[in-house]
C-alpha cells in the first residue's frame, strides 16, 4: 500500500465513513493545480461551492439548537467564528485530510499542503462529497465531530495572529524583523492564490499560500513558527530562496 492510499484509508477511518463513489472522493481530494487546469482532470473547486453551503446549514442548525433565544446578530457573529477557512483547516488536519490530498509537483514544492486556505477549501469539498455520497446526515455527523472543539471554545480568542507571534519571537531573540516577499500569484482574478516567503536572518525561508497576500503572509509566518524550535538552519540562504 503506497503512502497516499494509506492516507485515504486513514481519512475514512477517522471520519467513520467509507465512500461508495470512489471517483467522488478522489475529486474532493484533488487540488486544482493537478493537470494545470486541464478540463480532463476533475478537481475540487466546484465541490467547495456546495460544501460551503452545507457547512453553513450545519452550523446554523447547531447554533439554533444550542440557544433557542439567540438573536440573529449574535448568531451571525458566532457563525463567523465557526465558518471560515481557519476552522475548516483545523477540521481538515484533525481528520487527516492534507495527507490524503493530491497536488501538482510544483504546488507541493511551495508548501500548498500546509496552507490553511487550500486545505480549508478542501475540507469544504469533502463535506460536499459526504453530502452527495451519504446524504445530509453523513455531512452533519462529520460537522458535529470535527467542529466539536470549535463549539467548545466558541467564545474564547484563538490567540494572536501568526505574523504578530513571529515578530514577537524574533524581537525576543534580538533578531531582525521578519521580511515578507511575494514570490507567486496564480489562478483567475476571482480566485487568486498568492505565495509569500518569509525570511529571518539565520533561518531558512518558509512559504505560505492564501487567497490574499495577507493570508499568504500569515501562512508563511505559521510555517516559520512551526520550525522555530529547531534553531538557525545551516542551509539558510538569501531571503526568498530555500537551498
Secondary structure by P-SEA (a helix, b strand, c coil): ccaaaaaaaaaaaaaccccccaaaaaaaacccccccccccccccaaaaaaaaaaaaaaaaaaaaaacccccaaaaaaaaaacccaaaaaaaaaaacccccccccaaaaaacccccaaaaaaaaaaaaaaaaaaccaaaaaaaaaaaaaaaaaaccccccccaaaaaaaaaaaaccccbbbbbccccccccbbbbbbbbbcccccbbbbbcccaaaaaaaaaaaaaaacccccccccccccccc
